[in-house]
Amino acid sequence: MSRIVVKVCGLTNREDARVAIEAGADWLGFVVKADSPRAIAAADVRVILRALPVSVAVAVMAAPAPGEALALAREMGALRVQLHRVDPATWPADFPLPAAFAVPVDEQGAVTSALPAPGRLLMLDTADPERAGGTGRTFPWETAARLARERDVMLAGGLGPDNVADAVAAVRPFGVDAASRLERAPGVKDPEAVRRFVAEARRAAAALP
């Protein structure tokens, strides 16, 4: 395994997005619909993206309707969407943008909601009754490793520079995603943490057979 998708999420400003791009992040996540300290208006994301090199921007949303999700994604200029607190079974099969479906995993490692159909990107994140991501907490990776042997899995939940290499080695995911552990304050990234996160994920992936 020599290539892994690395996503830096919860971006709120142009400088942090630029740092993520220069560090080598593949996807940039912007929270455009959620009760989060990292929330940002879709129109503001468009302004940020216009000032940066072309990149894969991801519109991150909690409990959107499909029409709302598409409108927000198009407004910000997203190429992908990441969906929290939606039922994958009810999501339109002909939705025009690639979607990752976030599924919570509890502290025992149990998946707590329905998985999307095979072929749709599965994102595993730490279960929380209040927050749809951004908890800064990990969950047991055994379930993720099992699912990653069967399908593409984007691994999230408490990942950062100090544990992403272990996560990649244990799970062998399609991609890794981090937000809160890359921050100096909610919504404000630590550039060195971002650089280390991307570098450690790449190094670990390259070391896998």
Secondary structure, DSSP 8 states (H G I E B T S, - for coil): ----EEEE----SHHHHHHHHHHT-SEEEEEEESSSTTB--HHHHHHHHHTS---EEEEEEES--HHHHHHHHHHHT-SEEEEES--GGGS-TT-SS-EEEEEEE-TTS-B-S----TTSEEEEEE--SS-SS-------SHHHHHHHTTS-EEE-SS--TTTHHHHHHHH--SEEEESGGGEEETTEE-HHHHHHHHHHHHHHHHH--
